[in-house]
């Protein structure tokens, strides 16, 4: 019987009793009063069932009167008992009203080719294949400099400088003499080739012949159109053979150099389209193609460089601009990248923008084209699409993954725990390798409440606390002096997690790594945290493990730090088994739940006090 029914029954009983007593006094004989009194006494002797109040977020809380939850402060609600039958050791039944109060939500397991979004950052730079250096091919002196500062745009053939060179004067005379003797002869052609190798343009050579005389001064012309990005000379300089004068970059195409984490490499391929934005043009999305993936990992940043070719005919993009890019990759069975638009296509391995329907050679470099499948694409996936479940349905303990399924054809809603094997994460879903079937309904909201309720009923938790405790006890060891040096960064990380600030958390981890270096168990843990895609990936189990390392070091030598060092505890973290962290103050700032439950937890000890009892 629920609390509304109890109140309604009690009210009706009191009204009936009152009417009966009133009528008895006014109309009935004395013996009837005795009979009514006896009936009233019997009714009063039957005790009503006591209402138990609990917390929808912490079902382990039970008390005899309404109020606030002592853990999270939420209003308590009346507890309704579920069906009397025992659904099994790993299952739990509840009434429809209880399910509504607990906000249990489910969704079916489905088959799909989920899309992974890989987020990348980097900056634009010059396309090295579109840069030319103008060097002195003969000794000379700069008489006049037209390009006297960097950044000047030039067109092919524009004059850059006027030089004087006795060697060039002699070479012009050789050309004129040979041409007069035999315009089409071998000697005339050799004289032409000599000037061409000295970077004279064909039009300049023809102008010398047409003029019929050599010139003391000669104009150096731009070999390509672009922007002068480097100027290495001044007027009056004497040049030696091989000396660099200018560097010119064609900005009609740029390179976008992005950094990808190791965990993202499975989804990156040559030829993939990259969308990116720059702060100079908010709201505008630019595109390019991946043309190179660095074959080795940077040992300092633990990232891999990815190069993207970006068309820039309108000149809106500038080298040096910071960019944020994304790559969308469809997940195929076995972890491949599904690209149906490349089925049967042939791609240039050096210029992946060259895609053809048949074998052949690259239009740019002449290399043989290769099948798209050889570059890691899956154009015809074998078998069915992979099974996927929402990430919110999965409870992860570090080594295991657990979901709660809704049983079909039961009188009351019944949920059963099941361990599954996960594949890669693809955005808001996980690929499921085994443990589920298509159509199974999994709990996407309220799974922790179900697991906690099982423990209250003395049933085994699917989270297996003994394994979690063993995993957390396997935290990497920190020396006391190293822990003290890292405490400011640890506190910054804790505050960032409590404030739901993912970027600040990443910065704290990067600063921490500057102290730890990149080799060893603690740096390995930090690397894993830096590879996390969101706050959830940072919090559990990584921040739990990191906190356990700091706590063990501080407990080993209490009083090692000046000032307070409070040991805090969250009873809800780690699947309801609880987890600890450190703070410099006793003001609760929960890093495992942030703003959702900022003050949930308790102070366990002050580790700065050598005599503190634990």
Secondary structure, DSSP 8 states (H G I E B T S, - for coil): --HHHHHHHHHHHHHHHHHHHHHHHHHS-HHHHHHHHHHHHHHHHS------EE-SS-TT-EESS--B-TTT--B-EE-----SS---TTEEEE-HHHHHHHT-EEEE-EE---EEEEEEEEEEEE-GGGEEEEE-SS-EEEEEES--STT-EE-TT-EEEEEE-HHHHHHHHHHHHHHHH-TTSHHHHHHHHHHHHTT--HHHHHHHHHHTS--SEEEEE-SSSEEEEEE---TT-EE-TT-EEEEEE-TTEEEEEEEEEGGGGGG--TT-EEEEEEGGGTT--EEEEEEEE-SS--TTT-EEEEEEEEE-TT----TT-EEEEEEEEEE-GGG-EE-GGGTT-EE-SS-TT-EESS--B-TTT--B-EEGGGGTEESS--SS--EEEEGGG-EE-SS-EEEEEE-SS-SSEEEEEEEEEEEEEETTEEEEEES--TT-EEEEESHHHHHHHHHHTT---TT-HHHHHHHHHT-----HHHHHHHHHHHHHHHHHHHTT-HHHHHHHHHHHHHHH-SSSHHHHHHHHHHT-SSHHHHIIIIIHHHHHHHHHHHHHTTT-SSS--EEEEESSTTTTT-EEEEESSSS---TTTGGGGTT-SEEEEETT-TT---
